[in-house]
Amino acid sequence: MATHERTAGQPHIDVPVAMWDFDHCDPRRCSGKKLSRLGLITELRVGSRFRGVVVSCSKGDPVVSPADKEIVGRDGVAVVECSWARIDDVHSRKLPAHTNGFVIPYLLATNPTNYGKPWRLNCVEALAATFYITGFDQHAETLLSSFGWGDSFWKVNGPYLKRYQTCASAEEIAVMQETIIAELQESYEESRRDKDAARSTEDLLVRNPNHAMPSDDDGSSSASESDVE
């Protein structure tokens, strides 16, 4: 297990923060490796167990919720540092069995690699999301402050995170997630309808550039007699 000594004045989180690192990512762009260099995360040996919340992508795991605050405050949070393309293989074959696996509810990635993609959070975003949802906002901000784009995570996801924080259980989080997704879908469809209506108006103007000009009821020219030679 890799550990790092903390120096005076260095940011610190007083609960365990850990990761299993499968070395799939570019070290220069890997958020987990950066946290490790800063002494903000502990690297776990592949196969070793972790007692706290394990942020997973395994189907069937419940979503993390405020009800998990006690275990986070006591035993911390761990994530898996690996490629999204290989996540299923990692979870099915290489991680130890655990009883505290959770998934993150609907949130948008704000990291440079997957900006704007739902659920495609990197390690620091997954950790921050877990801390925010379980009421450890300062821990989340400590982690995100180490990244130039870190402020974007709350700016983009703050409205969703605040709603998740009002929930009391994984079941309520799941319902809230579906509500948020339905609202976003409706907003998207409404925006499409507005764009289609505007496009139809533009097409009409192109086809009939004089459609707004008045005409006589009897179909005669609107020009005055003085205009006719």
C-alpha positions in Angstrom: 0.0 0.0 0.0 1.4 3.4 -1.0 1.3 6.1 1.6 2.4 9.7 1.6 3.6 11.8 4.5 1.6 15.0 5.0 3.5 18.3 5.5 2.3 21.2 7.6 -0.3 23.3 5.8 -1.0 20.7 3.2 -4.8 20.0 2.6 -6.0 17.1 4.7 -9.2 15.0 4.9 -9.8 13.3 8.2 -11.5 10.2 6.9 -9.9 7.4 4.9 -9.9 8.1 1.1 -8.5 5.3 -1.0 -8.3 3.9 -4.5 -7.5 0.7 -6.4 -5.3 1.8 -9.3 -5.2 -0.4 -12.4 -2.7 1.9 -14.3 -5.0 2.2 -17.3 -4.8 6.0 -17.4 -2.3 8.6 -18.6 -0.5 9.5 -15.3 -0.4 13.2 -16.5 -4.2 13.3 -16.7 -5.2 10.9 -14.0 -7.0 12.6 -11.1 -6.4 9.6 -8.8 -2.7 9.7 -9.3 -2.6 13.5 -8.7 -4.5 13.0 -5.4 -1.9 10.4 -4.5 1.0 12.8 -5.2 -0.7 15.4 -3.0 -1.2 12.9 -0.2 -5.0 13.1 -0.4 -5.6 9.5 -1.2 -4.2 6.1 -0.3 -3.4 3.5 -3.0 -4.8 0.0 -2.1 -3.3 -3.2 -3.3 -5.5 -4.9 -5.9 -7.5 -7.5 -4.0 -7.3 -5.8 -0.6 -10.5 -4.9 1.1 -11.9 -1.5 2.2 -14.4 -1.1 5.0 -15.9 2.2 3.9 -18.1 3.2 1.0 -16.8 1.8 -2.3 -17.9 3.9 -5.3 -18.7 1.3 -7.9 -20.2 1.0 -11.4 -21.6 -2.4 -10.7 -25.2 -3.0 -11.8 -27.4 -3.7 -8.8 -25.5 -1.6 -6.3 -27.7 1.1 -4.6 -27.1 4.8 -5.1 -25.1 6.6 -2.4 -27.4 8.7 -0.2 -27.3 10.8 3.0 -28.2 7.6 4.9 -24.6 6.6 4.3 -23.1 9.5 6.2 -22.2 7.4 9.3 -20.1 4.9 7.3 -18.4 7.6 5.3 -17.6 9.6 8.5 -16.2 6.5 10.1 -14.6 4.4 7.4 -14.3 6.8 4.4 -14.6 6.3 0.6 -12.7 4.3 -2.0 -12.9 4.5 -5.8 -11.6 2.4 -8.7 -9.0 4.1 -10.9 -9.3 2.4 -14.3 -10.4 3.0 -17.9 -14.2 3.3 -18.5 -13.7 0.9 -21.5 -12.5 -1.8 -19.1 -14.6 -1.1 -16.0 -16.8 -4.3 -16.4 -13.7 -6.6 -16.4 -12.2 -4.9 -13.4 -15.4 -5.1 -11.3 -16.2 -8.7 -12.3 -12.7 -10.2 -11.9 -10.3 -8.2 -9.9 -12.0 -6.3 -7.1 -12.6 -8.0 -3.7 -16.1 -8.8 -2.7 -17.5 -6.0 -0.6 -20.8 -5.2 1.1 -20.6 -1.4 0.8 -20.7 -0.9 -3.0 -22.6 2.2 -4.2 -23.1 4.0 -7.5 -23.3 7.7 -8.0 -26.7 9.1 -9.1 -27.1 11.2 -12.2 -24.4 13.9 -12.4 -22.4 15.4 -15.2 -18.7 15.1 -15.6 -16.8 18.4 -15.7 -13.3 17.0 -16.2 -11.6 17.9 -19.5 -11.8 14.4 -20.8 -15.5 13.7 -20.4 -17.0 17.2 -19.9 -20.8 17.3 -20.1 -21.2 13.5 -20.2 -23.6 12.0 -17.6 -22.2 9.5 -15.1 -18.7 9.7 -16.7 -17.1 11.1 -13.5 -13.4 10.6 -12.9 -12.0 9.6 -9.5 -12.0 13.0 -7.9 -15.5 13.8 -9.1 -16.8 10.5 -7.8 -15.2 11.1 -4.4 -16.5 14.7 -4.3 -20.0 13.6 -5.2 -20.0 11.0 -2.5 -18.8 13.6 0.1 -21.4 16.2 -1.0 -24.3 13.8 -1.0 -23.4 12.5 2.5 -22.9 15.9 3.9 -19.1 16.4 3.9 -19.0 19.4 1.7 -15.6 20.6 2.9 -14.0 17.3 2.1 -15.4 17.5 -1.5 -14.1 21.0 -1.9 -10.7 20.1 -0.5 -10.4 17.4 -3.2 -11.7 19.6 -6.1 -9.6 22.6 -5.1 -6.5 20.7 -6.3 -7.8 20.9 -9.9 -8.1 24.0 -12.1 -11.5 22.9 -13.4 -12.6 21.8 -9.9 -15.0 24.7 -9.3 -17.0 23.7 -12.4 -18.2 20.5 -10.7 -20.3 22.3 -8.2 -21.4 25.0 -10.6 -22.7 22.4 -13.0 -24.0 19.8 -10.6 -24.9 22.0 -7.5 -28.7 22.1 -8.4 -28.7 18.3 -8.5 -26.6 17.7 -5.5 -28.7 20.0 -3.4 -31.8 18.0 -4.3 -30.0 14.7 -3.5 -29.0 16.1 -0.1 -32.7 16.4 0.8 -33.2 12.7 0.4 -33.2 10.3 3.3 -32.4 7.0 1.6 -31.1 5.3 -1.5 -34.7 4.7 -2.6 -35.5 8.4 -2.4 -32.3 9.3 -4.3 -33.3 6.9 -7.0 -36.7 8.5 -7.3 -35.1 12.0 -7.3 -32.7 10.9 -10.0 -35.6 9.8 -12.2 -37.4 13.0 -11.6 -34.3 15.0 -12.6 -33.8 13.0 -15.7 -37.5 13.4 -16.7 -37.3 17.1 -16.2 -34.2 17.4 -18.3 -35.8 15.3 -21.0 -38.9 17.5 -21.0 -36.7 20.6 -21.1 -34.8 19.2 -24.0 -38.0 18.3 -25.9 -39.5 21.8 -25.3 -36.3 23.4 -26.6 -36.5 21.2 -29.7 -40.1 22.3 -30.2 -39.2 25.9 -29.9 -36.3 25.5 -32.3 -38.5 23.7 -34.8 -41.1 26.4 -34.6 -38.5 29.1 -35.1 -37.0 27.1 -38.1 -40.5 26.8 -39.6 -41.0 30.6 -39.4 -37.6 31.2 -41.0 -38.4 28.7 -43.8 -41.7 30.5 -44.3 -40.0 33.9 -44.7 -37.5 32.4 -47.2 -40.3 30.9 -49.3 -42.6 33.9 -49.0 -40.5 37.0 -48.4 -43.6 39.3 -48.9 -46.1 37.2 -46.9 -46.6 40.0 -44.5 -47.5 42.7 -47.0 -51.2 43.5 -47.1 -53.3 42.9 -50.2 -56.8 44.2 -51.3 -59.7 42.0 -50.6 -60.6 41.9 -54.3 -57.1 40.7 -55.2 -56.2 44.0 -57.0 -52.8 45.6 -56.7 -52.2 47.6 -53.6 -50.4 50.3 -55.6 -52.1 53.7 -55.8 -53.3 55.2 -59.0 -50.6 57.8 -58.9 -48.0 55.0 -59.1 -49.5 53.8 -62.4 -48.3 55.5 -65.6 
